[in-house]
Amino acid sequence: MADFFQLFMDSFPALMDGLGVTIMLTVISIILGTVLGIFLSLGKVYGSKIVSGVITVFIELIRGTPLLAQLFILYFGLPPYGIRLPALAVALIGFTINSGCYQAEYLRGSIQSVSSGQIRAALSIGMTKWQGIRYIVLPQALRRVIPSWTNEFIYLLKYTSLAYIIGAPEMMTQAKFIASRNYEFFKVYLIVALIYLVIVLFFTQLFKWLENKVKIPGFEYIR
């Protein structure tokens, strides 16, 4: 036990550096993915048949292929065509696109759960269609999608570990360097797993608090 604690203390600074990168990747990707998901979901629900069809194909292409394959295409597949991106940039782009497509589907379902009668009511009082979407539909949809958004954040936080394969300096990369020096692979990766567990539990409780904070009493019964 003493050896494990000593290993934890010795590894802590490097792992915290990696954790900072992990959190940064997660937060930036989830924010940009949310923006992308909003535009994709609105285009799919309210766009023309052509726009909706193109967006649907794009979403299914991203959701139907492994995230690791997408990272490999961006990191290893683009250089022969003259496009070379740093590992962190590739990770951010890959995670943002992947998260955005999943969030688009969450938001689409949330948007469609809002009664279409509310848009008709908005039009009847002189609002345009897009004003009705912006001020009436989206605020309700975004509240309803918080549980799904929370799950996406947690999944993305764990999926950032894939970035070590392309050399991004996140926590798994740091753990690999530490374990390759001291050969304590089991203990080092156990420490990393425990850190992930603590971080996931923290964010889970944080988002539960956020969900309760923005909840409107009786709102779930309004359709």
DRENZA-841084 format. One line per 3 residues: their letters; for each residue x, y, z of C-alpha. Coordinates in Angstrom, 1 decimal, always signed. Example, Ala and Ser with C-alpha at 12.3 -4.5 7.8 and 13.67 -1.06 7.14 Angstrom:
2
as) +12.3,-4.5,+7.8 ~ +13.7,-1.1,+7.1
***
This chain:
223
mad) +0.0,+0.0,+0.0 ~ +2.9,+2.3,+0.9 ~ +4.5,+1.6,-2.5
ffq) +1.2,+2.4,-4.3 ~ +0.8,+5.7,-2.4 ~ +4.4,+6.6,-3.2
lfm) +3.8,+5.8,-6.9 ~ +0.7,+8.0,-6.8 ~ +2.6,+10.9,-5.3
dsf) +5.5,+10.5,-7.8 ~ +3.1,+10.3,-10.8 ~ +0.7,+13.0,-9.6
pal) +2.3,+16.1,-11.2 ~ +2.5,+14.5,-14.7 ~ -1.0,+13.0,-14.4
mdg) -2.4,+16.4,-13.4 ~ -0.8,+18.0,-16.4 ~ -2.4,+15.3,-18.6
lgv) -5.8,+15.8,-16.7 ~ -5.7,+19.5,-17.6 ~ -5.4,+18.6,-21.3
tim) -8.2,+16.0,-20.9 ~ -10.5,+18.5,-19.3 ~ -9.6,+21.2,-21.9
ltv) -10.3,+18.8,-24.8 ~ -13.6,+17.8,-23.2 ~ -14.9,+21.3,-22.4
isi) -13.9,+22.9,-25.7 ~ -15.2,+19.9,-27.8 ~ -18.6,+19.8,-25.9
ilg) -19.1,+23.5,-26.4 ~ -18.3,+23.5,-30.1 ~ -20.2,+20.2,-30.5
tvl) -23.2,+21.8,-28.9 ~ -23.1,+24.7,-31.4 ~ -22.6,+22.3,-34.3
gif) -25.4,+20.1,-33.0 ~ -27.9,+23.0,-32.8 ~ -27.3,+24.0,-36.4
lsl) -27.4,+20.4,-37.6 ~ -30.6,+19.6,-35.7 ~ -32.4,+22.8,-36.8
gkv) -31.3,+22.1,-40.4 ~ -32.6,+18.5,-40.1 ~ -36.0,+19.5,-38.6
ygs) -36.7,+22.7,-40.4 ~ -34.5,+22.7,-43.5 ~ -35.6,+21.7,-47.0
kiv) -35.6,+18.1,-48.0 ~ -32.2,+18.5,-49.7 ~ -30.6,+20.2,-46.6
sgv) -32.2,+17.7,-44.3 ~ -31.1,+14.8,-46.4 ~ -27.5,+16.0,-46.6
itv) -27.4,+16.6,-42.8 ~ -28.9,+13.1,-42.2 ~ -26.2,+11.4,-44.4
fie) -23.5,+13.4,-42.6 ~ -24.8,+12.5,-39.1 ~ -25.2,+8.8,-39.9
lir) -21.7,+8.7,-41.5 ~ -20.1,+10.1,-38.3 ~ -22.3,+8.1,-35.9
gtp) -21.8,+4.9,-37.9 ~ -18.0,+4.9,-38.0 ~ -15.6,+4.5,-35.0
lla) -14.2,+7.6,-33.4 ~ -10.7,+6.1,-33.6 ~ -11.1,+5.7,-37.4
qlf) -12.1,+9.4,-37.7 ~ -9.0,+10.5,-35.7 ~ -6.8,+8.3,-37.9
ily) -8.2,+9.8,-41.1 ~ -7.6,+13.3,-39.8 ~ -4.1,+12.6,-38.4
fgl) -2.7,+10.0,-40.8 ~ -4.9,+10.4,-43.8 ~ -4.7,+14.1,-44.5
ppy) -0.8,+14.6,-44.6 ~ -0.4,+12.9,-48.0 ~ -2.7,+15.7,-49.3
gir) -0.6,+18.4,-47.8 ~ -2.7,+18.9,-44.6 ~ -0.8,+18.4,-41.4
lpa) -2.4,+19.2,-38.1 ~ -1.0,+19.0,-34.6 ~ -2.3,+16.1,-32.5
lav) -4.3,+18.4,-30.2 ~ -6.0,+20.1,-33.2 ~ -6.9,+16.8,-34.7
ali) -8.3,+15.6,-31.3 ~ -10.4,+18.8,-31.0 ~ -11.8,+18.6,-34.5
gft) -12.5,+14.9,-34.3 ~ -14.2,+15.1,-30.9 ~ -16.2,+18.2,-31.9
ins) -17.6,+16.7,-35.1 ~ -18.4,+13.4,-33.4 ~ -20.0,+15.0,-30.4
gcy) -21.9,+17.5,-32.6 ~ -23.5,+14.7,-34.6 ~ -24.6,+12.8,-31.5
qae) -25.9,+16.0,-29.9 ~ -27.8,+16.8,-33.1 ~ -29.9,+13.7,-32.7
ylr) -30.5,+14.4,-29.0 ~ -31.6,+17.9,-29.9 ~ -33.7,+16.8,-32.8
gsi) -35.8,+14.6,-30.5 ~ -36.0,+17.4,-28.0 ~ -37.1,+19.9,-30.6
qsv) -39.7,+17.6,-32.0 ~ -41.1,+17.0,-28.5 ~ -42.2,+20.7,-28.4
ssg) -45.7,+21.0,-29.7 ~ -45.9,+22.4,-33.2 ~ -48.9,+24.4,-32.0
qir) -46.5,+26.7,-30.2 ~ -44.9,+27.8,-33.5 ~ -48.4,+28.4,-35.0
aal) -49.2,+30.5,-31.9 ~ -46.0,+32.5,-32.4 ~ -46.8,+33.1,-36.1
sig) -50.3,+34.3,-35.1 ~ -48.9,+37.1,-32.9 ~ -46.6,+38.3,-35.7
mtk) -43.4,+36.5,-35.0 ~ -41.4,+34.9,-37.9 ~ -40.8,+31.2,-38.0
wqg) -37.2,+31.6,-36.9 ~ -38.1,+34.0,-34.1 ~ -40.5,+31.3,-32.8
iry) -37.8,+28.7,-33.0 ~ -35.2,+30.9,-31.3 ~ -37.4,+32.3,-28.5
ivl) -39.9,+29.5,-27.9 ~ -38.8,+26.2,-29.2 ~ -35.0,+26.2,-28.5
pqa) -35.2,+27.4,-24.8 ~ -37.6,+24.5,-24.1 ~ -35.6,+22.0,-26.2
lrr) -32.3,+22.9,-24.5 ~ -33.8,+22.4,-21.1 ~ -35.2,+19.0,-22.0
vip) -31.9,+17.8,-23.6 ~ -29.8,+18.4,-20.4 ~ -29.9,+14.7,-19.3
swt) -28.7,+13.5,-22.7 ~ -26.2,+16.3,-22.9 ~ -24.8,+15.2,-19.5
nef) -24.3,+11.7,-20.8 ~ -22.6,+13.0,-23.9 ~ -20.2,+15.0,-21.7
iyl) -19.3,+12.0,-19.6 ~ -18.8,+9.8,-22.6 ~ -16.7,+12.4,-24.3
lky) -14.6,+12.9,-21.1 ~ -13.7,+9.2,-21.3 ~ -13.3,+9.0,-25.0
tsl) -10.6,+11.7,-24.9 ~ -8.3,+8.9,-23.8 ~ -8.3,+7.8,-27.4
ayi) -6.2,+10.9,-28.2 ~ -3.1,+9.2,-26.7 ~ -3.0,+7.0,-29.8
iga) -2.1,+10.1,-32.0 ~ +0.2,+11.6,-29.3 ~ -2.0,+14.2,-27.7
pem) -0.5,+14.9,-24.2 ~ -3.6,+14.0,-22.3 ~ -3.7,+11.8,-19.1
mtq) -3.5,+8.4,-20.8 ~ -0.4,+9.6,-22.7 ~ +1.2,+10.7,-19.5
akf) +0.3,+7.4,-17.9 ~ +1.9,+5.5,-20.7 ~ +5.2,+7.5,-20.4
ias) +5.2,+6.9,-16.6 ~ +4.5,+3.2,-16.9 ~ +7.1,+2.7,-19.6
rny) +9.8,+4.1,-17.2 ~ +8.9,+2.2,-14.1 ~ +7.1,-0.8,-15.6
eff) +4.3,-0.5,-13.0 ~ +1.6,-0.7,-15.7 ~ -1.1,-2.2,-13.5
kvy) -0.7,+0.4,-10.7 ~ -0.3,+3.4,-13.0 ~ -3.4,+2.6,-15.1
liv) -5.3,+1.8,-11.9 ~ -4.4,+5.3,-10.6 ~ -5.6,+6.7,-13.9
ali) -8.9,+4.8,-13.7 ~ -9.5,+6.1,-10.2 ~ -8.8,+9.7,-11.3
ylv) -11.3,+9.2,-14.1 ~ -13.9,+7.8,-11.7 ~ -13.5,+10.8,-9.3
ivl) -13.8,+13.3,-12.2 ~ -16.8,+11.5,-13.7 ~ -18.6,+11.4,-10.3
fft) -17.9,+15.1,-9.8 ~ -19.3,+16.2,-13.1 ~ -22.3,+13.9,-12.7
qlf) -23.2,+15.6,-9.5 ~ -22.5,+19.0,-11.0 ~ -24.9,+18.4,-13.9
kwl) -27.6,+17.1,-11.6 ~ -27.4,+20.3,-9.7 ~ -27.5,+22.3,-13.0
enk) -30.5,+20.3,-14.2 ~ -32.4,+21.1,-11.0 ~ -31.3,+24.7,-11.2
vki) -32.9,+25.3,-14.6 ~ -35.9,+23.1,-14.1 ~ -39.2,+24.9,-14.3
pgf) -41.8,+23.3,-11.9 ~ -44.5,+21.5,-14.0 ~ -42.5,+22.2,-17.2
eyi) -42.2,+18.5,-18.1 ~ -46.0,+18.3,-18.4 ~ -46.2,+21.1,-21.0
r) -46.5,+19.8,-24.5
***
